[in-house]
């Protein structure tokens, strides 16, 4: 049974966390089920929301990277 853990910056989805998670879950589940040839019910998906101040990329906080873009 595939288990998928998705970590996402919570501020990125804060405008619609339930809707975004539902869509990502649907797409990930369908993709893995199709690729593995298994029922969608056998794919487990979880989400971990990480604050943008607690996530770094290249030594820089994601909060700062998001502010630059």
C-alpha positions in Angstrom: 0.0 0.0 0.0 1.7 3.3 -1.1 2.0 6.0 1.5 2.7 9.5 0.3 3.7 12.3 2.7 3.5 15.8 1.2 5.1 18.7 3.0 4.0 22.1 2.0 4.5 25.6 3.2 1.2 26.4 5.0 1.2 30.1 3.8 1.2 28.9 0.2 -2.2 27.2 0.7 -3.7 29.4 3.4 -6.3 30.9 1.0 -8.0 27.5 0.5 -6.2 24.7 2.5 -9.0 22.2 2.3 -9.6 22.7 -1.4 -6.0 22.6 -2.4 -5.3 19.5 -0.3 -8.3 17.8 -1.8 -7.1 18.5 -5.4 -3.5 17.5 -4.7 -4.7 14.3 -3.0 -7.0 13.5 -5.9 -4.3 14.0 -8.5 -1.5 12.2 -6.6 -3.8 9.2 -5.7 -5.0 8.8 -9.3 -1.4 9.0 -10.7 0.0 6.4 -8.3 -2.9 4.1 -8.6 -2.6 4.2 -12.4 1.1 3.8 -12.4 1.1 0.9 -10.0 -2.1 -0.7 -11.3 -3.8 -0.7 -7.9 -7.1 0.6 -6.6 -7.1 4.2 -5.5 -8.3 3.1 -2.1 -4.9 1.5 -1.5 -3.1 4.9 -1.8 -2.6 6.8 1.4 -1.8 10.5 1.3 -1.0 12.8 4.3 0.0 16.4 4.5 2.4 18.2 6.8 2.1 22.0 6.8 5.3 23.8 7.7 5.5 27.4 8.5 7.5 29.5 6.0 9.8 30.6 8.8 10.7 26.9 9.5 11.6 25.9 6.0 14.9 26.7 4.4 16.2 26.4 0.8 19.9 27.0 0.2 20.3 28.3 3.7 17.6 31.0 3.2 14.1 31.0 4.8 11.3 30.3 2.4 9.6 33.4 3.9 12.4 35.5 2.5 12.5 33.6 -0.8 8.7 34.1 -1.2 9.1 37.9 -0.5 11.6 38.1 -3.3 9.4 36.5 -5.9 
